Amino acid sequence: MMTSKLLIQRSFLLPARALHKNPVVYNSVDPKEVDHFTKFGDEWLNPNGPMKPLFSMNDLRIPFVRNGLVNTKKISEEKSKSPKYLSGVKILDVGCGGGILSLPLARLGADVTGLDPTPKLIEIAEANAKKNLPGGVLRFECGTIEEHSLTNSEQYDAIVCSEVIEHVPVKDSFVNSCVAATKPGGSLFYTTISQSTVAWVMAIIMAEYVLRLLPTGTHEYDKFITPKDLSCYLEKANCNVLTVSGMMYNPLTNKWSWCPYNAVNYCLHAIKRYK
């Protein structure tokens, strides 16, 4: 009888006070964002709470990762139909929060490291994984991608950065560090919000002030990024952008669907070039 193991690793690389001290190493982290998301506390694990759209987004972003890995031949079509189709794939979930995406990726067989600069969220993610992961390999570390990439250069088959970069003030440092941690030929998957008038209306005015789906102040328009700009950062960091797909959220049904435009939410898949 084979048994699986759950590996939970606490590595507090970034004390909260350090967020305010070292602008060179930690310059992709905005302390205000850390404080904001800390306040959500255990609501991170409530599928009917403010994180509800992130739970339902798994129905799109996990298949997006699977299809990207199939298209780049990291996993085969045949394997993609198996219950553990991510076995043998080493994934870094950057800005993992409470582990809403990390946990299901590990359930699919991936060797997952969840990385977040917020100590409270790492504690929540660890507790949730210990309770709910039936088997697999899952690590959580408290730190930044800049710090992590220094000691984990070209270690991951895939980097997942979902609903994170729109909270990052310094995009180039952040993207460069994500790429640095990716193996040549490896994939980078982003989901985020475009910088457009319609995104401002939908993601801020409607989501935060009208429908109250999120607390006010969750998003800042100046931190949104267009697919074109994100693609430029990735191209400059030695990547090729393969796919950009628009997404749309229906708050009445709590369902995400693909859409033909990417002016609000979108997914992007890039691959790191071989040197």
Buried (B, 14 or more C-beta within 10 A) or exposed (E): EEEEEBBBEEBEBBEBEBBEEBEEBBBBBBEEBBEBBEEBEEBBBBEEEBBBBBBBBBEBBBEBBBBBBBBBEBBEEEBBEEEBBBBEBBBBBBBBBBBBBBBBBBBBBBBBBBBBBBBBBBBBBBBBBEEEBEBBBBBBBBBBBBBBBEEBEEBBBBBBBBBBBBBBBBBBBBBBBBBBBBBEEBBBBBBBBBBBEEBBEBBBEBBBEEEEBBEEEBBBBEBBBBBEEBBBBBEEBBBEBBBBBBBBBEEEEBBBEEBEEBBBBBBBBBBBEEE
